Amino acid sequence: MKAELEIREGRERDLLENLSSTLERLEETAEAAQTELFFEQAGAREAAGFEVYTWDVPVAAWRRIQSGQAEATGGLEVQDLLGDHRDESGPMVDAQEALERYHGVAFPEGSSAIFVPSTGKLVSRNNAEVNGLIDRLVHNSLKQLEQKREALKHFEKSAAEEPFSTFSLNVSDVSFKLAKAALDRGEWPAADQIRVEEFINAFDYGDPAPTQEDKVSCQLEQA
């Protein structure tokens, strides 16, 4: 019985692997067909010396290229650094316009370039010289993106490892003050304004002040 179960599980595993491989091939075929259709609609064509180059470009890196900041420092938001490398809902983009306008890349007649957000692919059908220029832009944009991501990692602190790292703490007693003001007016406090923790925060419990041996020191003032 155990042997039959293992055989069945092995067959199911093989079936899933084959299905996954088939789906990947179908996606690649569909992507290639979509790319060819775009090139055809854009007027790009097979020509002597033209080659198709493909780069893996995160959406954030493409935005830098698209806005003319491939070689600039800064200009990245935190969501760009932490976000997905793809945009499943993003339509295919004509990359030629941005490359010509902001980076001075001259496209010969019949050449073209596209960016596919859903796959994070930048595809160029061009000669070796132009593809080399695009490659440099992509490299610089990816380099800036990676540097910013590395810098962002250093903002993360483990309190266990670095007990003297900076943190902020906000203790509020606003809910208590609002309730007190309502009662002073002879009214019942609004139910949605009651915060039990802020009532607790409003009172002094005579806790001992921290000593020099404590990791964290603080001063409290009761208004």
N, C-alpha and C positions, 0 to 999 in steps of 0.2 A: 504493500500500500504506500509506504514511504517512498519507494523507488518510483512508483507511478506518479506520485505527486511532484517529485523532483523533476521528472521528465516533462510533465505538463508545465511546470513553472519555467523550465528551460526553453520550451517551445514558445511560451508566451513572451519571454524576454527577447528571444530572437525575432519574434514577429514585431514587437514594439521597436526594436532597433532598426529592422528593415523598413518599417513604416516611417520612422523618423528620418532615415536616410533618403527615402523616396520623397518625402515632403521637402527636405532641404534642396534636393535636385530640382523639384518643381519650382520652388521659390527662386532658385538661381536662374532657371530657364525663363520664368516670367519676368524677372528683373532684366535679364539680357534682352528679351523681346521688347520690354518697355523702353529700355535705353536706345535700342535700334530705332524704334518708332519715333522717339524724340529727335534723334539725330536726323532722321529722314524729314520730319516736319520742319526742323530748323535749317534744312538745306545742306547739312553736312553730308559728305560722301567719301567713299573710298578714293584715295588719291596717292600717288607716288610719294613716299616719304612720310605719310600719315600713319600714326600708330595710336592705339587706344591704351591710355594709362588710367589706372584706378588707384585711388588713395582712400584709406579709412580715415574719415575726418569726423570727430564729434561735432554735434550741432553747435556747441559753444565756440569751437575753433572756426567753423565755417562762418559764424556771425562776425568774427573778427575780420576774416577775409572779405566778407560781403560789405562790411562797413569801412574798409580801407585801413584796418588796424592790425593787420597780420604781424607787423613788426613793431607795434607800439606796446609800451608797458601800460598796465592799468586797464580800465574799461571793462572789467569783468565783475559781474554780480555773484553773490554767494550761490544763488540758485544755478548759475551757469557752471560753477565749479563742482557742485554736488549732483547736478541733474543727470538724467540719462543721456547716453551718447547718441540716441536716436529720437526722432519725433515721428511716431507711427501715423499721426494724422496730417503731417506736413506734406504738401504737394511737391512734385518735382520742380526744381528751380533752374532757370537758365543762368549758369554761372559765368557765361562769357561777358555779359554786360558789366558785372562787378569787377571782373579781372581786367577788363579794358579801361573802365572809368577810373578805378582807384589805384590800380597797380601798373598801368601803362603796358599791359601785355597785348601785343598786336596779333590778332588772329588772322591768318591767311584765309583767303576765300575757300569756302567749303569745310572749314574746321568748326568745331563747336565744343562746348563743355557744359556739363550739368552737375547739379548736386541733388542727391536723393536722400531727403531727411529720414525716410522710413528705414533705410539701411545704413545711413551714415557714410555714403559713398560719394566721392567726387570723381567724376569720369570725364576725361578729355580725349577727344580725337583730334590730334594735331601732330605737327612735326616735332622732332626731338628737341630742338632749341626752345620752342614755346613750352613743351611739356617740362623741360628742365627748369624754366622760370616758375612755372606753377608748383613744381616740386619744392623749390626753395621757399615759396610763400607758405605752402602747407607745413613744411618743416618748422619755419619760424613761428607760425601760429600755434602749432602743437607744443613747441618748446615753451612759449609764453604761458599756455594753458597749464602745462605740467608744473612750471615754476610756481604759479599761483596756487595750484592744488597742494603742493608741498608746503608752501607758506601757511596755508589754511590749517594744515595738520598740526602745526606748532601752536595753534591757539587752544587746542584741546589739552586739558590738564587733568591728571589723576590726583585727587586730593590725598589718596593713600601714599602715592609716591612723592608728591610735592605739596606738603601740608601748608606751605607758606604762599601758595598761589592765590591770586586775587579772586574774590567772588563777591556777589552782592546779595543782600538780604533785606526784604521789605516786610515789615510787620505793621499791619493796618488795624485800626480800631474804628474806622469810619462808620461801620454798621452800628456800633454801640452809640456813637455820638448822634447819629440820625434818629435812632430810637429814643434816646434821651430827650432830644429836642422835640420830638413828636409828643412825648408824654408831658413835657413841660407846657405844651400848648393845649393839653387836655385831649389829645387825639391818640388813637391806636397806631403804632408803627405799621408801615406797609409790610405785608408778609414777605414780598419778594426782596425786601431790603435787609432781612434778618440773616446774619452770618454768625453762627455760633462761635466759630474760631476767633472772630473779631471782638466778640464779647469777652472771650477769655483773655485776649491780648490787652484789653482795656484796664486790667487790674494789676496792681503790684503784689507779688506773692512773696516778697522778701527773700528771693533767691540770692545766694552768696555771689559776690562779684568774682570774676575770674582772677586767677593769680598769675604770676610770671611763668609758672610751669605749664599753663594751659596753651594749647596750640592756637586757639583763637581768643582774641580779647575784644571786648565790646563795651560800649557805654550806653546806657538807656536813660531816657528822659521821659517822664510821664507828663503829658500836657494836661 
